[in-house]
Amino acid sequence: MRAPGELERELRTGTGPVPAAARRAVRTTFASCTGFFVFLYGFDRPVGATYALFGAVSLAGLARIPGTGRQRAAVMVRLLPVACFLVTLGTFLAVRTWSAVLGMAVVGFCLAFSAAAGPRAAGAAPGLQLLYILPSFPPYLPHTLGERLGGTLAGLLLLIIAEAWMLPDPRVPTYAERAAGAVAEAVRCAAGLERPPYVLTAPASDRARAAAESLRSSRVPEAERPAGPGLRERALVHTGLAARTLLSRLRNLPGPAAGREPRRAGIDLLGAVRASACGTATLLGDGRPPATDSAELLRLRARNARTPADLPESRRRQAALLEVADAAVALRTAAEIAVYGRGAHPDADAADRFWYVRQSTVRLWWHRLAAHTGPRSVYFQNAVRIALALAVARTVAGLDSLPHGFWAMLAVVSLTRTTAVQTRGTVRSALIGTCVGALAAGTVLALAGGATTVYAIALVPLMLITFTAGPVRGVGWSQALFTLVVSVVFAQLSAVTWQLAEVRFLDVLIGSSIGIVCGLLAWPRGAQDELGRAVAGMLRACADDVESTTAVVTAPGRPAGPPGDGEHRVRLALVMAESAYAQYQTETQRPAGPVPDWQAAVMTGHHVLWGGGRVLGSVDGTPLARGEAAGLQEYAGRVAAGLRRAAAVADTPYKIRNSSPPGGPGALLPDALPAPGDAAPPDAGLAYFATTAWLDSLTADLQVIAAARAPG
């Protein structure tokens, strides 16, 4: 047995799932029970008591808003007007079954689709669904709207106070601080490259790889992932991508020509990269303005671009150094936007890369939502699935006059998952748990009868146990314990019998069955198939962009089609791939066996976008020699072929991809990859080497995609 003092310390400072769930259980119980008891026993307002309790439970128990208590409290403050609107709308639409069903479909779709705004909106959506479901059932009592709103506001305000000040969660590093750590590692890498042997040692390279991997979204807590449509969130995403790109470029920087010292201009450029990265780490970690700006780095980058080296090997290193400098400049610009917002002033050269700086907040939200308005978006699919299930459940509840029919709706919201397999497994556990809970609740109701004092005393410890054990032990425990909780609650609101537990089980059975059927009808595989299609579309768009960009380099006078058309296609495809990957990470039912490294594929898309702009910027109008142009076109064609072959693998159904095709498991992989060309024309210009360096980096990306068939 552990001492009480040790248990208290664990509750206050523990970072494991049990202490975190216990802290949230204490806050939820305090807010919901305080509001419930005050309204019911203090003011004799059962309607207000009901809404106070379920208002707190909706955003604390059913919702899964990520982050610390204070982060959740800040989200809840912004949701107060939305909560009041939903309660009001549900109250007035409950007058007829058809209006309630229509409202359920529209509101259900909108709330589920709001997940496109990021993990916090996605986590809040189920709780907001409950706030609309609760008043949308008969009896039609619009005169109680004031009491309903009063109870809802009281419960939510108590919850906000509890989340903000009761048992504060331990602080976790922000994404900006994680990025600052990765940039600090880049500073050490750049310092090492300024000294002989002018390449990274194996331990330094391993540390750089680990620092880059720490910024993977799958390794960042959900609350800290910059996934929203706002300016700073987009800039943080680019900060992480630029930090990973800089580390990769430093790790793979070619050494100087054999027997030759590196050029002084290149060493000076590395020193400027180190100084710029050091300032960026300070900006991200402490928020303090850097001691230096990017002017010196930009000047040295321009000087290196104007003075080509004498040997082909040196020019290859020079082009790679320019890629390093470009990543450092992009990193500083993205970090400044992330910290200063619209107060940052990116250079004119970065206007296209950081296009969102010129857009208003409304336009940025419109870009995000418009990009997901279509059947290929996982957010759209989820919204349709939930809206359909809620509308059907409300229709069944209205036509059959189910007692406590909102429990069926609640089962739809809480048990429907993004894949049919997950939904079926969740429902099986939920029904077992609900059956056990119903038997226990029926026994308690039969023994206690109308002794409301017993129920009032039992409610607090029962809620503490429910909201502590439920999130840790799984959906079966949650349903069993929550069945006990709602039975004890309703036994205090009106006279009930043991048959209330039977009604609870029937409603959960109906709601979960509707969820299973709708899950089978509407995109039953969730993000599993959609992710493959999205990544395949992105890789094909990348292949087209590689060929069109190389065509401009090899024939500067030749028009390249509508400006930004290829870049727009890649950017839009990236949005769809990233959203599908984000949902894929939340789905526990994944195919057996190895799968492609989806995030490596997504990074390839970013490298195509950023590298293509850099390559086009190196074109000075000087035509390449015929052999140089032919070599680049052949190399680009092979890279594009590798991208299209990787797209074919991504688009292959799982049952085929994970089987053994003719020729072995690697037959479907893009194994016919281009190798970086070592032989270069002795008098080739910088544009040639800049393009070659870009294609080399994409070749390395393709090799990672081909080799890394690890769990995604």
Secondary structure, 3 states (H helix, E strand, C coil): CCCHHHHHHHHHHCCCHHHHHHHHHHHHHHHHHHHHHHHHHHCCCHHHHHHHHHHHHHHHHHCCCCCCHHHHHHHHHHHHHHHHHHHHHHHHHCCCHHHHHHHHHHHHHHHHHHHHHCHHHHHHHHHHHHHHHCCCCCCCCHHHHHHHHHHHHHHHHHHHHHHHHCCCCCCCCCHHHHHHHHHHHHHHHHHHHCCCCCCCCHHHHHHHHHHHHCCCHHHCCHHHCCCCCCHHHHHHHHHHHHHHHHHHHHHCCCCCCCCCCCCHHHHHHHHHHHHHHHHHHHHHHHCCCCCCCCHHHHHHHHHHHHCCCCCHHHHHHHHHHHHHHHHHHHHHHHHHHHHHHHHCCCCHHHCCCCHHHHCCHHHHHHHHHHHCCCCCCHHHHHHHHHHHHHHHHHHHHHHHCCCCCHHHHHHHHHHCCCCHHHHHHHHHHHHHHHHHHHHHHHHHHHHHCCCHHHHHHHHHHHHHHHHHHHHHHCHHHHHHHHHHHHHHHHHHHCCCCCHHHHHHHHHHHHHHHHHHHHHHHCCCCCHHHHHHHHHHHHHHHHHHHHHHHHHHHHCCCCCCCCCCHHHHHHHHHHHHHHHHHHHHHHCCCCCCCCCCCHHHHHHHHHHHHHHHHHHHHCCCCCCCCHHHHHHHHHHHHHHHHHHHHHHHHHCCCHHHHCCCCCCCHHHHCCCCCCCCCCCCCCCCCHHHHHHHHHHHHHHHHHHHHHHCCCCC
